[in-house]
Amino acid sequence: MADLVDSFTPSDPSDKSPFTFLNRLPTKRLDAKITRAAESGIPQQGAQTGGYTPSYLYLSHVPLFPLYSDRQHELLAKEDKHKQLMIKAMNDADPDKKLTGGQKAFLGTIGHLVGAGSIVSTQRWERRLVGSNVMSADSRMKQDKLLIFTRWTVPAPPGRQRQGPLWFVDVLEQRYDESSTSSLKSLSGNATMLKVGVADGRKVTLQLLKTEAKGIKTQKMWSKGTKTDTCEAMTFVGDNEIVAMEIVARIERTASMVEAMEVRKRFDKEWLVPMVQ
C-alpha cells in the first residue's frame, strides 16, 4: 500500500486529524480516477436502433417519440463547461503543479521536523475534494443509461375485425445499460413512464408484470419512480375483459443522465400520443 498513499509522515505519530486519516487511503487510485475524468471529453451519443414490428409496418407513418433533440447537445456542452471550470479550480489547488521538484523534496525532508509536509498533504486533499466535482460532472455525461420507447396496442381478436378505434400506450423506460461499469448501476432501478391516447376520454387500467397502473387519464403521464419492473409485457384490464397487448414499435439508445432527464421532461410536458381514426 505504500505506493498508493501520499508519501508523507506526520510530525506527530499520534496526530488524529482528518487529513492524517485520509492520507492512509488509496489516494493514488483516487487521483488516477480524477485525472481520467478530467481528461475525458464529451462522449459520443449512442446510436438509436429499432422501429415498427413487421405486423404493424402499415402504421410506420405514425410518428414515434424522438429520443434525440438539439437541446441535448446544448445541455452536454453546458455540463462540459461546468466541468472545465471545476478542472481549473482543481488545478489551482494542486500543490504538485505549483511546487518545483526541489521544493517538494525540501518539504519532504523537513516534514518530520516542522510538519511542513502536512501542508502539502492538506492541499492535495483540497484538490481531491474539488476533483470529486469533476468526476460527478463527468459521470453525468457518461452514456450509461438505456432509453427505451415502446408503443403498445390492444390487438384485434384472432380471425375477427377490430372493435372500436385503434389506440396506443406509449411507454418510456430508463434503464441502466447492462454493459455499463458504473458503480451507481446497482443503486437505481428501472424508471417507467407511460401515456395513453384514447379518443373517448375514458380512464384506462393497465397491468405491467407486477405493477398496476390504474385509472390513467388520456395524455397524462403515469410513473412509478425507479422501482418498477422492465416493461416487457402489458395487459389491458377492461370492465369485462383482460387482454394481453402487443408491441407496435420499439426504439432504444444509450444516453447520459443529462440526456435522459431532457427526454423524460419532454415526454412528460410535450409529447402527445398519436390517435389513429
Secondary structure as UniProt FT lines:
FT   HELIX           2..4
FT   TURN            13..14
FT   HELIX           18..22
FT   TURN            23..24
FT   HELIX           27..39
FT   STRAND          49..52
FT   HELIX           54..59
FT   TURN            60..61
FT   HELIX           70..92
FT   HELIX           95..98
FT   HELIX           101..114
FT   HELIX           116..139
FT   TURN            140..141
FT   STRAND          145..153
FT   TURN            158..159
FT   STRAND          168..176
FT   TURN            178..179
FT   TURN            183..184
FT   HELIX           185..187
FT   STRAND          190..197
FT   TURN            199..200
FT   STRAND          204..208
FT   TURN            209..210
FT   STRAND          211..216
FT   TURN            218..219
FT   STRAND          222..223
FT   TURN            225..226
FT   STRAND          235..237
FT   STRAND          242..244
FT   STRAND          246..255
FT   HELIX           257..269
//
